Amino acid sequence: MSSLICLPPTGISGNLSSWILWGLWTTLNLLLFENRSSAARSVVGRAISSAIEWRGAQATGSTPSQLASHIVEPPPIRPDTILCNSDAAWSASSLRAGASWCFEDHVLSVQRESSRALTLVSSPLMAEALAMREAVREAAHNSLLNVWFRTDSQELALAINSKIYSVEPFGVLMDIEFLSSSFDFFYVSFIGQEQNFLADSLAKSALYASLSALY
């Protein structure tokens, strides 16, 4: 057996070490916070799958129209599904952002809302991704099991649903993907700004308050 040549995983030509390390990190978090374990084979399998998806995204330079083909219709919505709208407002001059999220029940009554200021935010897309991550974290922290997350960033919604992540928000989107495993129902969709008025107002208020504190 020692004389046999060990070939790399099919379809992978690069180094898998970073993907395996990421898989070990997320598996450790799953064990620590949710007492759920994963087999070594599953960790390696996810690493290979992620590496293939990443390489494919870099090679093809996917456009929004190409990403749209990956979007699937959501499964039937349960009556107890919570809606969560997130939004972000970004300042290019200060690299600051205001992030917000609000939860509504099935009769569209606001259950909770929150916002915060963020610093060293590199782009509008990063701001939207950070706002979504905060929303997902809060939902998981409050043990909400069925949540439909909505954003007025079409690019963000397409990236999360297609799992084709660009370089800049890659780590944040991987965090969202990891957190999504704690839900029974998890879906992200795009909504127009007119449907996201409350989250938009909260995000702008958080940003303006942060900018005012600088002067």
Secondary structure as a PSIPRED ss2 file (coil, helix, strand):
# PSIPRED VFORMAT (PSIPRED V4.0)

   1 M C   1.000  0.000  0.000
   2 S C   1.000  0.000  0.000
   3 S C   1.000  0.000  0.000
   4 L C   1.000  0.000  0.000
   5 I C   1.000  0.000  0.000
   6 C C   1.000  0.000  0.000
   7 L C   1.000  0.000  0.000
   8 P C   1.000  0.000  0.000
   9 P C   1.000  0.000  0.000
  10 T C   1.000  0.000  0.000
  11 G C   1.000  0.000  0.000
  12 I C   1.000  0.000  0.000
  13 S C   1.000  0.000  0.000
  14 G C   1.000  0.000  0.000
  15 N C   1.000  0.000  0.000
  16 L C   1.000  0.000  0.000
  17 S H   0.000  1.000  0.000
  18 S H   0.000  1.000  0.000
  19 W H   0.000  1.000  0.000
  20 I H   0.000  1.000  0.000
  21 L H   0.000  1.000  0.000
  22 W H   0.000  1.000  0.000
  23 G H   0.000  1.000  0.000
  24 L H   0.000  1.000  0.000
  25 W H   0.000  1.000  0.000
  26 T H   0.000  1.000  0.000
  27 T H   0.000  1.000  0.000
  28 L H   0.000  1.000  0.000
  29 N H   0.000  1.000  0.000
  30 L H   0.000  1.000  0.000
  31 L H   0.000  1.000  0.000
  32 L H   0.000  1.000  0.000
  33 F H   0.000  1.000  0.000
  34 E H   0.000  1.000  0.000
  35 N C   1.000  0.000  0.000
  36 R C   1.000  0.000  0.000
  37 S C   1.000  0.000  0.000
  38 S C   1.000  0.000  0.000
  39 A C   1.000  0.000  0.000
  40 A H   0.000  1.000  0.000
  41 R H   0.000  1.000  0.000
  42 S H   0.000  1.000  0.000
  43 V H   0.000  1.000  0.000
  44 V H   0.000  1.000  0.000
  45 G H   0.000  1.000  0.000
  46 R H   0.000  1.000  0.000
  47 A H   0.000  1.000  0.000
  48 I H   0.000  1.000  0.000
  49 S H   0.000  1.000  0.000
  50 S H   0.000  1.000  0.000
  51 A H   0.000  1.000  0.000
  52 I H   0.000  1.000  0.000
  53 E H   0.000  1.000  0.000
  54 W H   0.000  1.000  0.000
  55 R H   0.000  1.000  0.000
  56 G H   0.000  1.000  0.000
  57 A H   0.000  1.000  0.000
  58 Q H   0.000  1.000  0.000
  59 A H   0.000  1.000  0.000
  60 T H   0.000  1.000  0.000
  61 G C   1.000  0.000  0.000
  62 S C   1.000  0.000  0.000
  63 T C   1.000  0.000  0.000
  64 P H   0.000  1.000  0.000
  65 S H   0.000  1.000  0.000
  66 Q H   0.000  1.000  0.000
  67 L H   0.000  1.000  0.000
  68 A H   0.000  1.000  0.000
  69 S C   1.000  0.000  0.000
  70 H C   1.000  0.000  0.000
  71 I C   1.000  0.000  0.000
  72 V C   1.000  0.000  0.000
  73 E C   1.000  0.000  0.000
  74 P C   1.000  0.000  0.000
  75 P C   1.000  0.000  0.000
  76 P C   1.000  0.000  0.000
  77 I C   1.000  0.000  0.000
  78 R C   1.000  0.000  0.000
  79 P C   1.000  0.000  0.000
  80 D C   1.000  0.000  0.000
  81 T C   1.000  0.000  0.000
  82 I E   0.000  0.000  1.000
  83 L E   0.000  0.000  1.000
  84 C E   0.000  0.000  1.000
  85 N E   0.000  0.000  1.000
  86 S E   0.000  0.000  1.000
  87 D E   0.000  0.000  1.000
  88 A E   0.000  0.000  1.000
  89 A E   0.000  0.000  1.000
  90 W E   0.000  0.000  1.000
  91 S E   0.000  0.000  1.000
  92 A C   1.000  0.000  0.000
  93 S C   1.000  0.000  0.000
  94 S C   1.000  0.000  0.000
  95 L C   1.000  0.000  0.000
  96 R E   0.000  0.000  1.000
  97 A E   0.000  0.000  1.000
  98 G E   0.000  0.000  1.000
  99 A E   0.000  0.000  1.000
 100 S E   0.000  0.000  1.000
 101 W E   0.000  0.000  1.000
 102 C E   0.000  0.000  1.000
 103 F E   0.000  0.000  1.000
 104 E E   0.000  0.000  1.000
 105 D C   1.000  0.000  0.000
 106 H C   1.000  0.000  0.000
 107 V C   1.000  0.000  0.000
 108 L C   1.000  0.000  0.000
 109 S C   1.000  0.000  0.000
 110 V E   0.000  0.000  1.000
 111 Q E   0.000  0.000  1.000
 112 R E   0.000  0.000  1.000
 113 E E   0.000  0.000  1.000
 114 S E   0.000  0.000  1.000
 115 S E   0.000  0.000  1.000
 116 R E   0.000  0.000  1.000
 117 A E   0.000  0.000  1.000
 118 L E   0.000  0.000  1.000
 119 T C   1.000  0.000  0.000
 120 L C   1.000  0.000  0.000
 121 V C   1.000  0.000  0.000
 122 S C   1.000  0.000  0.000
 123 S C   1.000  0.000  0.000
 124 P H   0.000  1.000  0.000
 125 L H   0.000  1.000  0.000
 126 M H   0.000  1.000  0.000
 127 A H   0.000  1.000  0.000
 128 E H   0.000  1.000  0.000
 129 A H   0.000  1.000  0.000
 130 L H   0.000  1.000  0.000
 131 A H   0.000  1.000  0.000
 132 M H   0.000  1.000  0.000
 133 R H   0.000  1.000  0.000
 134 E H   0.000  1.000  0.000
 135 A H   0.000  1.000  0.000
 136 V H   0.000  1.000  0.000
 137 R H   0.000  1.000  0.000
 138 E H   0.000  1.000  0.000
 139 A H   0.000  1.000  0.000
 140 A H   0.000  1.000  0.000
 141 H H   0.000  1.000  0.000
 142 N C   1.000  0.000  0.000
 143 S C   1.000  0.000  0.000
 144 L C   1.000  0.000  0.000
 145 L C   1.000  0.000  0.000
 146 N E   0.000  0.000  1.000
 147 V E   0.000  0.000  1.000
 148 W E   0.000  0.000  1.000
 149 F E   0.000  0.000  1.000
 150 R E   0.000  0.000  1.000
 151 T E   0.000  0.000  1.000
 152 D C   1.000  0.000  0.000
 153 S C   1.000  0.000  0.000
 154 Q H   0.000  1.000  0.000
 155 E H   0.000  1.000  0.000
 156 L H   0.000  1.000  0.000
 157 A H   0.000  1.000  0.000
 158 L H   0.000  1.000  0.000
 159 A H   0.000  1.000  0.000
 160 I H   0.000  1.000  0.000
 161 N H   0.000  1.000  0.000
 162 S H   0.000  1.000  0.000
 163 K C   1.000  0.000  0.000
 164 I C   1.000  0.000  0.000
 165 Y C   1.000  0.000  0.000
 166 S C   1.000  0.000  0.000
 167 V C   1.000  0.000  0.000
 168 E C   1.000  0.000  0.000
 169 P C   1.000  0.000  0.000
 170 F H   0.000  1.000  0.000
 171 G H   0.000  1.000  0.000
 172 V H   0.000  1.000  0.000
 173 L H   0.000  1.000  0.000
 174 M H   0.000  1.000  0.000
 175 D H   0.000  1.000  0.000
 176 I H   0.000  1.000  0.000
 177 E H   0.000  1.000  0.000
 178 F H   0.000  1.000  0.000
 179 L H   0.000  1.000  0.000
 180 S H   0.000  1.000  0.000
 181 S H   0.000  1.000  0.000
 182 S H   0.000  1.000  0.000
 183 F C   1.000  0.000  0.000
 184 D C   1.000  0.000  0.000
 185 F E   0.000  0.000  1.000
 186 F E   0.000  0.000  1.000
 187 Y E   0.000  0.000  1.000
 188 V E   0.000  0.000  1.000
 189 S E   0.000  0.000  1.000
 190 F E   0.000  0.000  1.000
 191 I C   1.000  0.000  0.000
 192 G C   1.000  0.000  0.000
 193 Q H   0.000  1.000  0.000
 194 E H   0.000  1.000  0.000
 195 Q H   0.000  1.000  0.000
 196 N C   1.000  0.000  0.000
 197 F H   0.000  1.000  0.000
 198 L H   0.000  1.000  0.000
 199 A H   0.000  1.000  0.000
 200 D H   0.000  1.000  0.000
 201 S H   0.000  1.000  0.000
 202 L H   0.000  1.000  0.000
 203 A H   0.000  1.000  0.000
 204 K H   0.000  1.000  0.000
 205 S H   0.000  1.000  0.000
 206 A H   0.000  1.000  0.000
 207 L H   0.000  1.000  0.000
 208 Y H   0.000  1.000  0.000
 209 A H   0.000  1.000  0.000
 210 S H   0.000  1.000  0.000
 211 L H   0.000  1.000  0.000
 212 S H   0.000  1.000  0.000
 213 A C   1.000  0.000  0.000
 214 L C   1.000  0.000  0.000
 215 Y C   1.000  0.000  0.000
